[in-house]
Amino acid sequence: MSLNYAAALSKYPDKGVLGLKENFETDDEVDKKSKKLAAMISEATNIVFLTGAGISTASGIPDFRGPKGVWTLEEMGLRPDVNIDFQTARPTFTHFAIVEICKMLDKLCYVVSQNVDNLHMRAGLAKDKLSEVHGNIFTEKCPSCGREFERAQPTKSIGMKKTGNLCTARKIRNIKCRGKLVDTVLDWEDPLPFDELAESEWRCSEAGLCLVLGTTLQIQPTGNMPLRTKRNGGKVVIVNLQKTRLDTSADLVINAKCDQVMGVVCKELSLTVDTEPLALLQPGLRMVKKCFRPEPVRYRVKRVKVEEGGNAVETEEAEVE
């Protein structure tokens, strides 16, 4: 569960703003705004979902910075009262709704997730529509050949450490790679996986609509990705119970639970959402996903200044060479 995951992270003093008040709009307000969001989704030709811990709380996995978040309670010397782990957690309605929007509306959809819980893929989202910028607790990767392995159980380590397993992928002449697999979950100060970061930022730049779900956007550089959509003429919608640093830049802000909003959205779009989760993952080989670009693209990382609360803040972005 996120409690054990949080405990496994290295000590880090700056965990952002903790315990912000949750704001709940009235049902009428949520209904009205959610219908507006449905219309925006229907009109958009390219949609990116940027998801955080708030979309998984309905499955029983606690968030980190909410009033009862793992780190909020930690500051008070307390621990969350939870009785669920990553392996048995079910995807929420929002996870399934995202899959149906991508599948049924024939849209160019993509998901950038800050979560490591694997619930997007367990809900049926194809890997080629997903960037997991902080890793996946069920995935091991071979540094030698780049192949990834999905496991039935969470990895026992984080921080891209060796798991003790060897890569069984076949190379030229049917020879096993035998590279030493590592976990894919980032620790504090670990750099974001370059391919995931570059594609996420490109997708946000190309999006006509960036829908932020369940995150206060405090972690960088992910928190600045919606600004790439705005800079290129797209719209940004934020669904979160707490105030975010980009609320004033968004075209629409809905202070409500993600499942409530997505329920209204799917009804407006006449989408039937199947909420039966996929079976628990079985061990197996998964190839690294490919970028949708029609030809190879090279990226470089540059430092840029972004306006935040009237101040210029430096961050890193990946751009096409």
N, C-alpha and C positions, 0 to 999 in steps of 0.2 A: 504494500500500500504506500501512499505518498509519505506516510509517517516514517516508514523504514527507509524509503528513498531519501527523504530529507535528512535523516539521521546519518546516512552514509556519506553525505556531502562533507567536504572539508569545512573547517571553521572559516566563516566569512562574516565580517562585522556589518557590512552595508547590504542589508537585504531589502532595501527600499522602504517605502512608507507602509506601515503595518496598521491593521485594524481600522481602516477607513469606514465611516458609517455607510451602511447599505440603505439605498433609497428605493422605495417601492411606489411606482406610479399606480393610479387607480386602474381598475380593470377596463373602464371605458377609455382611458387614455392609451393604455397598452393596446387595446383592440383597434383603436383608430390609427395609431402609429404603425402597428403590425400590418394593417391593410395597405398603408402607404408603402411599407417595405416590400410587400408582395408585388405591388405595381412596379416598383423599381427593379425587382428581380426579373419580372416578366419583360421589362423593356431592355434590360442589359444584355449585351452580346458576349460579355467576358466577365466572369465573376471570380473573385478570390475570397475565400473564407479564411480569416486569421483567428485561430482558436487558442484559448487558454484554459486554465484549470477550472474555470467557472462552468464549462459545459459538461464536466465530469462529476460535479458534486452531487447531482441527482442519482448517480450510481452508488453513492456512499463514500467516494474518495474525497477526502477533505481538500480544500484549497490551501494556499500558503499565507496570503496576506489579508484574508477576510477577517471579520470580527472573531470567528472561531477557527481561523486558519492555523496551520501547523506552526508557522513562525510567529504569529501573533501570540498564541498561547505559550510558546517557548519563552518569549520575552517576559511572560507573567509567571514563569516557572511551572507551567502546566503542560499537559499532553492531551491531544484530542481523544475522545472516547469513541473509537471506531472498531468495527468488527468485520472488516472486509479487506481483501488483498487484491492485487492486480490480476491474479489468475482467475478469480471468481467474479470480478466486477463485470456487470453487464453494460453494454453501450446504452446511452440515454436516447430519448426521443430525438434530441438535436443531432446526435451522430447519424441516426437513420435518416432524418429529414435531409441532411446535407447530401447523403448518397442519392436520395430520390430526386432532389433538385438537379444534381449533376446528370443523373441518368434519364429522367423523364422529360425534362425540358429541352434536351438536345443543346445544352449550352456548353461553351468552353469554360469549364469550372476547374478550380484548383484549390487545394487546402494547404495552408501553412500552419502547422501545429507546433505549439510550444510544449505540448504534453508528451510524456514518455510512456503512457499507459496502454498504448496499442489499440484503444477503443475505436478509432476511426477505421482501421482495417478489419477489426472484428465485426463492425457494422456492415462491412461489404465494400468499403471504398477501395478502389484499385490503387496499387502502389504508385502507378505512373501519374496519379492525380494528387500526390501527397508529398510534401517535404516536412520531415520531422527534424526541426532545426536543433532540438536538444537531445535527439536520439530516441531509441525505443528499448525499453527494458527487456523485451523478448527477442532482440536481434543481436547476433554476433556478426562481425565483419572480418574479412581476410585482408590485411594490409598489403599482401603480395599481389593478389589478383583482383581484389575489389568485390568479390562475390559476398553476398549476405545470406545468413541462415536464420530462419525463423524457428524459434524453439517453443516447446509447450510450457516451459517454466521460465520465470524471470531469471536473468543472469544474476550471479551472486556478487558481481562487482560493478562499480561505475568508474568513470574517469578514463575510459578507453584502455583498460588494463587487460592483460592476457587472461583468457578464461580457462586455459588448459586443454581446449579442443583444437583439433587440426582441421584445416580446410580439405574437404573431400572432392572439391570441384576438379574436373578433368581439364587438362591443358592439351597442347599439341601432342600428337601421337598417343593420346589417351593416358597420359601420365598424370597422377594425382598431384595437385598443387602442394598440399601439406604445409601451407602457411599457418602460422600460429594465430588463431582467432582472438579478437578482442571484443569487449562490449562496446556499445555505441552511445551510451549515456554520458553526457557531459558533466564534469564537475565544475565548480567555480573556477574562473580564469581560463578554462579550456576554450580554445577557439571554436567557433561554429564550423561544422563541416562545410568546406568551401563550395562543393557542388550544390548542396542544399541551400546555402545562403545565396549564391549567385542566381539560381533558378527562382527562388522565392522573390528576390528583389526584381528580377525581370518580369515575373508574373504580375506583381503588384504594379509595376510601371505600365504594363499593357492592359490592366483591368479597367473596365468601365464602371465596376462597382466592387469596392472592398468592404466586406461585411465582417466586422470585428465582433467576436462572440466570447464572452466570459474571460476577459483579461483587462487589467488596468494599464497595460502597455508600458510597464516600468522597466522591463528588461530590454537592453539595446544589443544589437541594432534592430531587433524585430519590432520594437515599439515604434520605430520611425517609418516602417514600411508603408502604412496607409498614406503617409505624406507623398510617397512616390505616385500613388494613384491620383491624389489631388493635383500634384504638379503637372500631370499629363491630362488633365481635364475630366478625370473620373470622379465618382461620388464615393463618400465614406459614410457608413452607418455603424454605430456602436451600440451593442446590446450588452449591458453590464449593470450590476446592482450598485457598484461604486463609481465615483467620479474618476474619469481618466484624464490624462494630460492632453489628450487630443479632442476633448469634448467640444471645445470652441471652434475647432477646424472641421468637425463632422457636419454632414448635411442632415443627419437625423440621429438623435440619441434616444434610446429606450431604456429606462431604468426598470428592468423586470427580469425574471428568470428566463433563461434561454428557451427552455422547453415550452413555457407559456407563449412566448413570441412565435416560435417556430410552429406551434400548433395552429395558431391563427393564420400564419403565412401559408402553410400547406393546405389548409381548408380553402383559402382564397384562390390558391393555384389549382385546386381540385386534384391534389396529389394524395394517393393512398400510401401510407407509410407502414411498411412491414417492420415491426419491432422485435422480431425473433432474431436473436444474435446468432452469428455463425458458430459452429462447433469450436471447442478449444483448439488452438493451433497444434498441429502435429509437426514434429521436426522435419525439416526439408530445406532444400536449396532454393534460394531466390536470387535471381540475377539483379545487379544494380540497375535501377530504372534509367531510362533514357530521357533526355530533354526533348520537348516537342519541336524544337527548332529544326528546320529542314536540312541544315548543314552544320558541321562542327563550329563551335563558337569558343573563342578564348576570352577569359575574363582577367581583370586585374583589380586589386583592392586599392581604394583611395580613401584618404581622410577628407571629410567634408564638414562644414558647419551647418547646423540645423537650428532654426529658431525654436526655442522652448521657453515659454513664459517671459518673452521679451529679451532673453539672453541667447547668445550664440554658443551652442554646445557642439564639441567635436565628436564625431562618430565615424565608423567605418562603413563603406558601401562597396559592393562589387559592381563593376561596370564592364560593358562589352568593349573589347579593344577595337 
